[in-house]
């Protein structure tokens, strides 16, 4: 999937995946994967190349799960390290690994599933005030919820503003914005036809905002 010269088989793959060794993944590679498989359940399989699943730092795991959430990629781990002439390590056969990360799977996977079901949209009709903050959109209407995911690609904590073109996406007057990861409603302002939200993101972390009409929709 990483090979730009081999894109034609993507239409024949129902559940695509790719192995990775770098966390976080370069944005250009993630964009390419999302473009090839916009509405298919894509999975990343992290290799412990040059390291071990047992010793993976919590910070690396959090970055991995946050970036997967931003792109609605399903996170997992791959055991095949033989090609790197390293000892083969089986993540899913080691309780000390999957029990350690159980809370991350339980927390992030339902959110990723909701984003995936809402469907990625290439036109966001939104932008951030800082070039290091990336924005993606999932979902088309308020009935099912419109999600915006944000990713801090930089190395520093950033304060920024998210601007959404309301007239392109939201016709209703009554709507609310819910921070899915922090499980709280977000404050926002209306300036002309734009929704403006002041936000803060640590480096290599994502935020998920859901816009919907009723409070009962804010379950993530």
N, C-alpha and C positions, 0 to 999 in steps of 0.2 A: 504494500500500500504506500510505502514511502517513496517508491520509485516513480518519479514524474513521467518517465518514458513508458510506463505500463499502466495507463489509466483505463483502458477499454474494458477490462473484465469487471469493473465495479457494478455494472447493471446486473450481472449474473450472481452476485454474492448477496445472500439474504442477511447474514449476521457477520459483518466484517470485523476484523481485529488486527492488531499489529503489536509486535514486541517493541519495547522501548528500554533504554538504559539511562536516559537523561531526564532528570526532574529539576525544574519544569521543562516541558517540551517547547521548542521554538515556535513562535506564533505562526510563522509561515507554513510549517508542517501541519499544524492543527487546522489552519485555514484550508489547506489542500485536502485533508481528510474529510472535513465537513462539507466541502464542495462536492467531493466524489460521492459521499454517502449522506446527503442532507436529511433524509427521513428514514434512516435505517439505524438499528441499535448497534452503535459502534463501541468496541471495547479496547482498552489499552491493557497490555500485559507487561507489567514491570519486571525486568530481570534484575537480579542482585549481582550484576556484573562487577567484578572487582571488590565485592563486599559480601554480605550475607543477609538473608532475610531476617535472621535473628538479631542482627546488630543495626538494622535500619533505624536511623534517628526518627523520633516522633515528628520533628520539624519537617523532615523530608516526606514523611507519610502525609502530614497535613497539607503540604504544598501539592502533593500528588492528587489527593482527594478534592482539594479546592479547584485545581485546574480542570480536573475531570468534570466537576460540577458546572463550571463556567461553560464548557463545550457540550455538556450532556453526554459525555463519554462514560461508559461503565468501567470502573477501575477493577483490575484484578492483577494476578501475579503469575508469571510463567516459570516453569521449573527447568526448562532446557538450557543448560549452560555448557553442555558438552562441546558445542562449537567454539567456545572461548577457551577450551582446554582447562576448564575449572571443574571442580567437583559438583556433580548434579545435586541440587538442593530442592526438596519438595515442599513448597510453601503449604499446600493444602493437606499435607500429611503431618504437619508439625503443629500441634495444638498451641504451643507457646507463641506461634506467629499469629494464627487466625484468631485466637482468643484475645491476644493483645490488641488486635485491630478490629475486633467485633463492634466496638462502639462507633467506629468510623463508618463501617458498612451500614449499621442500623440507622445512623444519623443521615448520611449523605445519599444512600441508594434510593429511598422513597422520593427525595427531591429530584434526583437525576431522572427517575422514572417519569415523574410528572412533567419535567421539561421535555423529555423525549416524546411523550404522548402529545404534548401541546404542539410540537413540531417547530423545527428551526425555520426562521424566516430571514432571508439574506438582506432584506431592506429593514433596517432597525427603526428608522424615523426618530432616531435619538443619537445624542453624542455627549461626550464628557468634555469638561473644560480643561482637562489635562491630557497631553498626548500619551502618557504612560498608562492611562486607564482605558481599557478596551470594553466595548459594549456589544452584546448580542441580544437578539429577541427571539422568543418562542411563543407561539400562539397568535391567533388572529382577532379574537373578539372577547368582549368582557364577559359574555355568558360562561365561557370555559376558562377565562383568565388569560391575561397577557403578561408574560414574564420578561423581565430584563435581567440579564446576568452581567456583572461587571468584574473585571480582573485587573488587579494592579500588577503590571508587568515590570515595574521598577524595583529598586532596591531600598526605597524609603517609604515610610508611612506618608500618605498623601491626603490632603483635604481638597475636595473638588466639587463640582456641580454637575449633576446629570440633567440634561435638557431633552424633553420629549415633545415631539410635534403632536399635540392633542388632536387637532383637526384631521390628521391622517389616520388616527387609530381609534379615538374615543369620541363617540357622539353623545353619550349620556352625560347629564349634568352631575349625577350622583355617583361617585366612585371613590374608592379608597385604595391606598397603596400599603402593602404589607411586606415587611422585611422577613422573608421566609427563614433565613438562617438564625436571625436573632429573635424571631417569634414576637414581633411587635409592629405596630402601625408606624408608618413613616410620615413625617410632616412634609408638606410641599406648598409651593405657591404657584399661582397662575399669573402669567405675564403675557397678555395678548393671547395668542394661540398656543403658547408653550407652557408645559409643566416644568417646574424647576425644583430640584431636590438637592440639598446640601448634604454631602456624604463624606465619610472618612474610611480609608482602607489601608491596612498594613501591607507590606510587600508580599507578593506572591499569595494573595488571598482573594477570594471572590465574594461577591454579594449577590443575592437573588431577591429581586423585587417583583411582587405580583400585584397587578392592577385588576380589580374586579368590582362588581356592583354591590354585592351584599357581604356582610360580615361572615356569613356561613361558608363563604367560599375560601376563607383564609386558613386553610389547613395545610398549605404547602403544595 
